[in-house]
Amino acid sequence: MPGPLLDKPAYHLEMLWGERRENGIIVAATEPTGCPMPQPNDLSKSLAALDENSTLIAVIEMSQSSGLVAGIIPGVERHPAKKLNPDELGLLQLLHRWRDEAEKAGRNINRIAVAFEAGRDGFWLARWLRAHAIEAYVIHPNSIAVSREHRRAKTDRLDTTLLKRAFLGGLRGEREHCSMAAIPSLEEEDAKRPSRERENLVGERTRIGNRIKSTFARLGIRGFKPSLRTAAQQLERLRTPEGAPIPPNTLAELRREMARLRLLAEQIREIETARLERLERQPDHGAHPMIRLLAQVRGLGIETADMLAHEAFSRSLRDRRAVARYGGLTGAPDESGARRREKGLARAGNARVRRGMIQLAWRFLMFQKDSALAQWYRARTADARGATRKALIIALARKLLVALWRLVTTGEVPRGVVLRPAA
């Protein structure tokens, strides 16, 4: 007779969060649920069964001047390839012509699937194809396996072959064979532009400021602040250590650089003012409630809240592991045989989220000193070296990103975190 332990369903251990190997791994016992239910936001596999006799498959190798379209036509032995100019109507006509060829071969086409690799062209073509009843996908570049030869052949035709191989595996439902990028709407893409434009302007302002400081250092002038409002008027009175004024060509260059600085400061201020006006005018529109909630966390400003809401939290992320991976805050292990080492951050996610979260983690330690996360960090870095503190700040940024994701999705406030009163 089976014992009492055999009468119960079998349990398996599931890793919840990784730590150092010598410290063990946190696990929990969970009941088996049979076949796992497909996740609607799982872009690593297709949820629809592939019928190769009724599905027309096409891939596009896109470039700036022209593109190569390769297809797999049911009932036709050859795999045609056609070079097209950047013309969406010509692409649609080509797909319809291939559909007619399949129907002449005795196949009834009820599905047309098209894919191309994510790149500079963005997602407009995928949205346009979907609007014309074409099933469109954007393949993540990391899903395309390439040859590791030192001098491998690379042509558009060979690239379409690799795209077809990856796309077919994704359509067949092979898990993690081909990852697809989420296709945002035009409104979702446009909502990201103010934050990204401001980031570019701030970077340009930093570069100009560094150039001005380098010019002053070359002349031996120290302690001058080019960001002052009256900086341009004070240039005439500046003197080098030899007592000579700034040379005329250098003086003209500095005035032009400071004019660019003033223009950049004005444009940055315009973006910030317009964002605050939108939040006040439409507090419940789109991601605005999420931004307002994040901005209540002390130490987290409107700019960081806007970036997190539009770059990360507006996406349908599956779980906390997906959140950490998308933020680019997970490790890159290198394990082969007896060798075990970490290569550092994988940096495979959103670089804006990664940079913003690392900066926020340092601010979090100043403004949220009594929070559980800040105490967790200080307990492990009390007597640590600088390299250890830098490594653990990445772990803190990862934990903080997951905690903020839970705040906006479930309303769970991180333990010990102080919130500002709602506006």
C-alpha positions in Angstrom: 0.0 0.0 0.0 1.2 3.4 -0.8 2.4 5.5 2.2 0.9 8.8 3.2 3.6 10.7 1.4 2.7 8.9 -1.9 -1.0 9.7 -1.6 -0.2 13.4 -1.9 0.6 15.1 -5.1 4.3 15.6 -5.9 5.9 18.9 -5.2 8.7 20.6 -7.0 11.0 23.4 -5.9 10.9 26.7 -7.8 13.7 29.3 -7.5 12.3 32.6 -6.4 15.4 34.8 -6.4 19.1 33.9 -6.8 21.9 34.7 -4.4 25.6 33.8 -4.3 26.1 30.1 -4.8 27.9 29.6 -1.5 24.9 31.2 0.3 22.4 28.9 -1.3 19.2 29.7 -3.3 15.9 30.7 -2.0 13.3 28.1 -3.0 9.6 27.4 -2.4 7.5 24.3 -2.8 4.7 24.6 -5.3 2.0 22.2 -6.4 2.3 20.9 -10.0 -0.4 22.3 -12.2 0.1 20.1 -15.2 0.6 21.9 -18.5 1.3 25.6 -17.8 -1.2 28.0 -19.2 0.1 30.2 -22.0 0.8 33.7 -21.0 -1.0 36.3 -23.3 2.1 38.6 -23.0 4.6 35.9 -23.8 6.3 37.0 -27.0 8.8 34.1 -27.0 6.3 31.7 -28.8 3.3 31.8 -31.1 -0.1 31.0 -29.5 -1.7 30.0 -32.8 -1.1 26.6 -34.4 0.8 26.8 -37.7 -0.8 25.1 -40.8 1.9 25.3 -43.4 -0.5 24.3 -46.2 -2.6 27.4 -45.6 -0.1 30.0 -44.3 1.9 32.3 -46.5 5.1 33.2 -44.8 7.3 36.2 -45.7 10.3 37.9 -44.2 11.8 41.3 -45.0 15.5 42.3 -44.8 15.1 46.0 -44.6 17.7 48.7 -45.6 17.7 52.4 -46.2 17.5 52.3 -50.0 15.8 48.9 -50.7 14.6 45.7 -49.1 14.6 42.1 -49.9 11.4 40.1 -49.4 11.7 36.3 -49.2 8.7 34.0 -49.0 7.5 30.5 -48.4 4.5 29.8 -50.6 2.4 26.7 -49.9 2.3 24.3 -52.9 5.3 26.0 -54.6 8.6 24.3 -54.4 10.8 27.4 -54.9 11.3 30.0 -52.2 11.0 33.3 -54.1 12.9 36.5 -53.2 12.1 39.9 -54.5 14.0 43.2 -54.1 11.7 46.1 -53.4 12.0 49.9 -52.9 10.8 51.2 -49.6 7.1 51.0 -50.7 4.4 49.5 -48.5 1.9 49.3 -51.4 4.4 47.3 -53.5 4.9 44.9 -50.6 1.2 44.4 -50.2 0.8 43.7 -54.0 3.7 41.2 -53.8 2.1 39.3 -50.9 -1.2 39.2 -52.8 0.5 37.9 -55.9 2.2 35.1 -53.9 -1.2 34.3 -52.4 -2.6 33.9 -55.9 0.2 31.6 -56.8 -0.5 29.4 -53.8 -4.2 29.3 -54.8 -3.3 28.3 -58.3 -1.3 25.4 -56.8 -4.4 24.2 -55.0 -3.8 25.7 -51.6 -6.4 27.9 -49.7 -4.5 30.7 -48.0 -6.3 31.9 -44.8 -3.2 33.4 -43.0 -0.4 35.7 -44.2 2.4 36.1 -41.7 5.2 38.7 -42.2 8.2 39.4 -40.1 11.2 41.7 -40.1 14.1 42.4 -37.8 13.8 45.3 -35.3 15.9 48.3 -36.4 15.9 51.9 -37.4 12.6 51.7 -39.3 10.7 51.2 -36.1 7.3 49.6 -36.0 5.3 51.7 -38.5 5.4 48.9 -41.2 4.1 46.3 -38.7 1.2 48.6 -37.7 0.4 49.3 -41.4 0.4 45.6 -42.3 -1.9 44.8 -39.4 -4.3 47.5 -40.5 -4.4 45.7 -43.9 -5.3 42.3 -42.3 -1.7 41.0 -42.5 -0.2 39.2 -39.4 3.0 41.2 -38.8 5.8 40.5 -36.3 9.0 42.3 -35.4 11.8 39.8 -34.5 14.2 40.7 -31.7 17.7 40.9 -33.2 19.1 38.6 -30.5 16.9 35.8 -31.8 18.9 35.6 -35.1 21.6 33.0 -34.8 24.6 33.9 -37.0 27.7 31.9 -38.0 30.7 32.3 -35.7 33.2 32.1 -38.5 35.9 34.8 -38.5 34.9 36.0 -42.0 31.4 34.8 -42.6 29.5 35.6 -45.8 26.8 38.2 -45.3 24.3 39.1 -47.9 20.7 40.1 -47.9 19.7 36.7 -49.3 21.6 34.9 -46.5 20.0 37.2 -43.9 16.5 36.3 -45.2 17.4 32.6 -44.9 18.3 33.2 -41.2 15.1 35.2 -40.7 13.0 32.5 -42.2 14.6 29.8 -40.0 14.0 31.8 -36.8 10.4 32.9 -37.9 9.3 29.4 -38.7 10.5 28.2 -35.3 8.5 30.9 -33.6 5.4 30.2 -35.6 5.6 26.5 -34.8 5.5 27.4 -31.1 9.0 26.4 -30.1 9.6 28.1 -26.8 12.4 30.7 -26.7 13.3 29.9 -30.3 12.4 33.4 -31.6 11.5 36.3 -29.4 9.2 39.0 -30.9 9.3 42.7 -29.9 6.1 44.2 -28.6 4.6 46.5 -31.3 3.5 49.8 -29.6 0.8 52.0 -30.9 1.6 55.4 -32.4 0.3 57.1 -29.3 2.5 54.9 -27.1 5.6 55.7 -29.2 4.8 59.4 -29.1 4.4 59.4 -25.3 8.1 58.4 -25.0 9.4 61.3 -27.1 9.5 64.1 -24.5 11.6 62.1 -22.0 14.0 60.9 -24.7 14.3 64.3 -26.3 15.1 65.8 -22.9 17.7 63.1 -22.3 19.4 64.0 -25.6 19.3 67.7 -24.8 20.8 67.2 -21.4 23.6 65.1 -22.9 24.2 67.8 -25.5 24.3 70.5 -22.8 26.9 68.4 -20.9 29.1 68.1 -23.9 29.0 71.8 -24.7 29.7 72.6 -21.1 32.7 70.3 -21.1 34.0 71.9 -24.3 33.8 75.3 -22.8 35.6 74.2 -19.6 38.3 72.6 -21.7 38.8 75.9 -23.6 39.1 77.8 -20.4 41.6 75.2 -19.0 43.7 75.5 -22.2 43.9 79.3 -21.5 44.7 78.8 -17.8 41.4 80.3 -16.6 39.9 78.4 -13.6 36.7 78.8 -11.6 34.5 80.3 -14.3 31.0 78.9 -14.5 29.6 79.0 -18.1 26.1 78.1 -16.9 25.6 81.6 -15.3 23.1 83.9 -16.9 25.7 86.7 -17.1 28.5 84.4 -18.3 28.5 85.8 -21.8 28.8 89.4 -20.5 31.8 88.5 -18.2 33.9 87.1 -21.0 35.3 90.5 -21.9 36.7 90.9 -18.4 38.4 87.5 -18.1 42.2 87.5 -18.3 44.7 84.7 -18.7 47.5 84.1 -16.1 49.8 86.2 -18.4 47.3 89.1 -18.1 46.2 88.9 -21.7 42.5 88.9 -22.7 40.8 86.0 -24.4 41.9 85.8 -28.1 39.3 87.1 -30.5 38.6 83.8 -32.3 38.4 81.9 -29.1 36.1 84.6 -27.7 33.7 84.3 -30.6 33.7 80.5 -30.3 32.9 80.8 -26.6 30.0 83.2 -27.3 28.5 80.8 -29.8 28.9 77.9 -27.4 27.1 79.8 -24.7 24.3 80.8 -27.1 23.8 77.1 -27.7 23.8 76.5 -23.9 21.0 79.1 -23.5 19.0 77.6 -26.3 19.3 74.1 -24.8 18.3 75.3 -21.4 15.2 77.0 -22.9 14.2 73.9 -24.8 14.6 71.7 -21.7 12.5 74.1 -19.7 9.9 74.0 -22.4 9.7 70.2 -22.3 9.4 70.1 -18.5 6.7 72.8 -18.4 4.6 71.1 -21.1 4.8 67.8 -19.3 3.6 69.3 -16.0 0.7 71.0 -17.9 -0.3 67.7 -19.4 -0.3 66.0 -16.0 -2.5 68.7 -14.6 -4.8 68.9 -17.5 -5.3 65.2 -18.0 -4.5 63.4 -14.7 -6.2 60.2 -15.7 -5.0 59.9 -19.3 -2.8 57.0 -20.4 0.2 56.5 -18.0 -0.5 59.8 -16.1 -1.9 58.0 -13.0 1.2 55.8 -12.9 3.5 58.8 -13.2 1.6 60.6 -10.4 1.8 57.6 -8.1 5.5 57.1 -8.7 6.2 60.8 -8.1 4.8 60.4 -4.6 7.9 58.3 -3.6 10.3 60.7 -1.9 13.5 61.0 -3.9 11.8 60.1 -7.1 11.1 63.1 -9.4 8.7 63.6 -12.3 11.4 63.0 -14.9 12.3 59.5 -13.5 8.7 58.7 -12.9 7.9 59.6 -16.5 10.8 57.5 -17.8 9.8 54.5 -15.8 6.1 54.7 -16.7 6.6 55.0 -20.4 9.8 52.9 -20.9 9.1 50.0 -18.5 5.9 49.9 -16.5 3.5 50.6 -19.4 4.6 47.2 -20.9 2.8 43.9 -20.0 5.8 42.3 -18.2 5.1 38.8 -17.1 6.8 38.6 -13.7 9.6 40.2 -11.6 12.3 38.3 -13.5 11.0 39.8 -16.8 11.0 43.2 -15.1 14.7 42.8 -14.1 15.7 41.5 -17.5 14.0 44.3 -19.3 15.7 46.8 -17.1 19.1 45.3 -18.0 19.9 44.7 -14.4 20.6 40.9 -14.5 23.9 39.2 -14.5 25.7 37.4 -17.3 27.1 34.1 -16.0 30.0 32.3 -17.7 29.9 28.6 -16.8 31.7 25.9 -18.7 32.9 22.7 -17.0 34.5 23.6 -13.7 34.7 27.3 -14.5 32.2 29.6 -12.8 32.4 33.3 -13.1 30.2 36.4 -13.6 30.9 38.7 -16.5 28.9 41.6 -15.0 25.7 43.1 -16.2 24.1 41.5 -19.3 22.9 45.0 -20.5 20.4 43.3 -22.8 17.4 45.4 -21.7 16.4 49.0 -21.9 19.5 51.2 -21.4 17.5 54.2 -20.3 15.8 52.2 -17.6 19.2 50.7 -16.5 20.9 54.1 -16.2 17.9 55.7 -14.5 17.6 53.0 -11.9 21.3 53.0 -11.0 21.1 56.8 -10.5 17.8 56.4 -8.5 19.4 53.7 -6.3 22.0 56.2 -5.1 19.3 58.8 -4.5 17.1 56.3 -2.7 19.8 55.7 -0.1 19.8 59.4 0.7 16.0 60.1 0.8 14.7 56.7 2.0 17.3 55.8 4.8 14.7 54.0 6.9 13.3 51.8 4.2 13.9 48.0 4.2 15.8 48.2 0.9 18.2 50.9 2.2 18.8 48.9 5.4 19.4 45.8 3.3 22.1 47.6 1.4 23.8 49.2 4.4 23.9 45.9 6.3 25.9 44.4 3.5 28.2 47.3 2.8 29.0 48.5 6.3 32.7 47.5 6.1 32.9 46.8 2.4 35.2 48.1 -0.2 34.2 50.5 -3.0 33.9 47.7 -5.6 31.5 45.8 -3.3 29.3 48.9 -2.9 29.2 49.4 -6.6 28.2 45.7 -7.2 25.5 45.8 -4.5 24.1 49.1 -5.9 23.1 47.1 -9.0 21.4 44.6 -6.8 19.6 47.4 -5.0 18.6 49.0 -8.3 17.1 45.6 -9.4 15.2 45.2 -6.2 14.0 48.8 -6.3 12.8 48.4 -9.9 10.8 45.3 -8.9 9.4 47.1 -5.9 8.2 50.0 -7.9 6.7 47.7 -10.5 4.7 46.1 -7.7 3.7 49.5 -6.5 2.1 50.5 -9.8 0.6 47.1 -10.6 -0.7 46.0 -7.2 -0.5 49.1 -5.1 1.9 47.4 -2.7 4.1 50.1 -1.1 7.6 49.0 -0.4 8.2 48.5 3.3 9.5 51.6 5.0 9.2 53.8 2.0 8.0 57.3 2.7 5.4 58.8 0.3 4.6 62.4 -0.4 1.0 63.4 0.1 -1.0 63.1 -3.1 -1.3 66.4 -5.0 
